[in-house]
Amino acid sequence: MTDIVIIGGGPAGISAALTAAQRGKTSVIITSAPEDSLLWKAEKIDNYPGLPGITGKDLIAVLTKHAEGVGVKFVRGKALSIIPMGNRFGVSVGMDFVDCGAVILATGVARGKAFPGEKEFLGAGVSYCATCDGMLYREKNIAVIGLSAEAPEEAEFLRSIGCNVEYFDGKRAKKYEIKGAERVESLTADGESYPVEGVFILRAGVAPDTLLPGLETDKGHIRADAEMATNIPGVFAAGDCIGAPYQVPKAAGEGNIAGISAARYVESRAGE
């Protein structure tokens, strides 16, 4: 079991991990491909102290190297769910499961709302993980909505195991609706209907309130207090996911506070 799982490998998440390490706590950062980060595309950042004019890509590289240097473990993947288990949490990452004492959400700004029918058919034909659920759809017609850097690779995996894949990306269609009765029966993309039994929605990450049902949000942002604590004990949040301004220094500062708070929480539950 690790002390703290941090979901998100940007400035907030890495700052939290560095702070946790200084307090003697182990942490795992779960993060998608860096190319999916909005920060990755930034051409010039001039307000991060000590690193004037750095690109977003280089800043992520510097922060990641720092964290790896103090023993922070990075797991490339997508967190699919957070399960409270008494005095600890379980975080599912694809087919894997990470056990921890506290969770820090540093998922960045939410990108886009759920598609019509997405939440209604989650687990009944809608999936966020090709590796987890792909074998259920062998020799069946499925749709893949690719919204992440790794989506084409995941679509090829689905084809390799025998799924009949209809692939959509941001250029092919803009509006989607998932329809069916008890299970998914079709996907409507820009007004055209495709008969499918499954829809894989491959975003860079899962919306926080989908990750952890019961998590309080406000207009798409996670609600957190001055200690970066959410309404769920042991779960903290920092960075763009809790609201504007969407700035790197602000995210790093909140990550520092979240790291302290999570470490204190783990210490308070020691021995339970």
N, C-alpha and C positions, 0 to 999 in steps of 0.2 A: 504494500500500500504506500502511495506517495502522500505527502502532507497536503499539497494543494494542486489542483488541476486548473490551468488557466486556458480559457478558450479564446484564442486570438493571439497572433504573433506580431502585432504592431507595437508602437511605442508604449501604449498602456499595458499590454500584456507582458512585454519584456521588462518594463520598469517594475511591474509587480513581482516578477520572478527574481529579479536582481535584489529587490528589497527582502523578499522571503529568504533568499540565500544568505543574506547578511544576518538574518535572525535565526539561522541554523535550520531552516525548513527546506525540505525537498519539494521540487515542483516539476510538473510536466506541462509543456505548452502544446496544445493541439491547434494546428493551423493548416489552412489550405495552401495551395500554391501561391507564392508571393506575387505572381503576376495578376492574381485576382484582386489584390489590394489597390484601393484608389491611391494610396500613398506611392505605390510603385511607379505610377504614371506622372508624378510631380516632377517637373523639370528643374525647379529651383526652390529651395527652402532657406529663407533668410532669418527666421526668428527662433531657430533652435540654438541655444547658447553654445558657443564654442565650435560650431560647425557651419559657418556662414557659406551660403551658396551651394550647399550639398544637394544632390538629387535625391528624390525619394527612394530610388533603387539602391543608391549607395548608403543611405541612412539605414534602411532595413538590414543591409549587409553588415554594417558596423554594429548595430544593436544586437543582431543575432550572434555575431562572433563574440561579443562581450558576454552574453548570456551563456553560450556554450563553454566559454572559458572558466566560468564559475560552477559548471556542472549541471546547468539546466538542461533537461532532456526535451527535445522537440519530436513531436509525432506528427507526420504529414498525413492529414486526413480531415474528415468532416465529423464533428460531434453531432450525433443524431438524437440523443436524449440524455437527460440527467435524472437519475432516480434516487430520491432520498431513502436512506436505509438506516434509520435510527440515528446514531451519532456519526454517520459517515455518508458518502455519496458514491454512486456508481455512474460513470460516464461511458456511454457506448460510442465507439469510434469504428464505423464499419462493422466488421465481425469481432472486433476486440472490445475489451471492457477494462476500464481503469478505475481502481478503487482509491478513494481519497477522503481526507478529513474536511476539506473546504473547497469551494469552487469560486473562481473569479471569472466573470464574463467581461471580455474585452473584445467583443465581436465586431466593433466598428459600426458605422451607420447602416441602418437597414436599407436594402436596395429593392424597392418594389413591394407591392402588396401580394397576398396570396391570390392565385387565379380562382375564378369561380369554380366551385366544385372540388378544389384542392383539399381543403380541410375535411369536407364531408366524406371524401373517399380515401383519406389517409389510412393505410392498412387494408383497404378494400380495392386495391388496384393502383393506388398512388404510392410511390416510393421515392425516397431520396438517396438510395444506396444501391448501385448496380451490383456490387459484390455480394451484398447481403441477400437480395431478393431475386437476382437474375435467374437462378435455377428454377424458380417457380413459373417462369414464362418461356421455357424452352418450347420451340415450335409454335409459339403464339405470336400474334401481332401486337407490338407495343410501340409506343411513341416515346422518344427521348427529347426533352426540351433542354438543350445545352446552354447553360448560362454561366459556365466557369471554364477556366483554362484547361481543366482536365476532362471536361465533358466528352470531347471527341474520342479520347482514349477509352473512357468508360463505355461509350457506345460501341466501339470496336470489340470490347470484351463481351458485351451482350450478344453481338453477332457471332462471336467465336464459340459461344456455348449453345447456339442454335435458335436464338430469338430473331424474329422478323422485325427489324428496326426501321421505323420511320423517324428520321432525324430532323429536328427543327433547331434553328439558332436565331439570334436577334435579327438577322438579315432576311430570313425566310418568312417569318411571321412575327406580329407584334401583340396580337390579342389571342388569348386562349380561354377555352371553357371546357371543363371535364364533365361529361354527362354519363348517366347510367341509372339503374334502379337500385339494387342492393350492392352491386359492384360496378366498376368502370365498364362502360360499353363503347364509348367513343370520345374522341378529342376534336373539338372545333377550333381550327386555327385560321384566323382572319376570315371567318365565315364559311370555310370549307370543312366538312365533317370527314373524319377518318375513323373507321371502325377498329377499335383496339381493345385489348383486355387489360392493359396496364399502361401507366404513364409514369416515366421516370423523370422527375424534375431535378436537374443537376445544377444547383446553385453552388456558390462558394461556401455558403453556410446555411444553417437552419435558423429561422426566426427565433429569438430568445423565448417568447411565450409558447412556442411549439416545442422547443428544447425542454422547457420546464413548466408544465401546466401549473397555473396558480401564481406565476410570477407577475407582479404588478407592473404595468406599462402605462405610459401617458403619451398619446399621440405618436406611437411608434417607438418611444424611448423607454428604457428601463428606469423605473423609479428607484433612486438611491439617496441615502442621507449623506451627511457631511463625512461620515466614516466609510462611505462607499458601500454600506450595507443595504441589501434589498429587503423586501418584506419576508423573505424566507431565511431563517437563521442558518448561517454558514455559507450563504451565497452572497457574493459581493460583485460590484460592477464598476467599470471605469472606462473613460475615453468617449469616443463619439457615440457609443451605444446609449449613453445616458443623456445626451443632448449637446446643443451648441454652447460655445463656439467650437467648430471642428478644427482644432489647432493641435499640432504636434506637442508643443510644450504643455498645454493643458492636459492632454492625454497622459503624458509621462508623469505629471504631478499627481493626477488621480490614480494612476497605476501604483505609485509609491504609497499612497494612503491605503489603497486596497490591499497591497502586500502586507503592510503593517497590521491592518485589521484582520486579515485572514490568518496571519501567523498567531495573533493573540487569540483568535477563536480556537485554533487547533490546540494551543497551549491550555486553554480553559477546559477543553474536553479530554485532555490527556488522562488516561487511566480509566475512562468510562467504558 
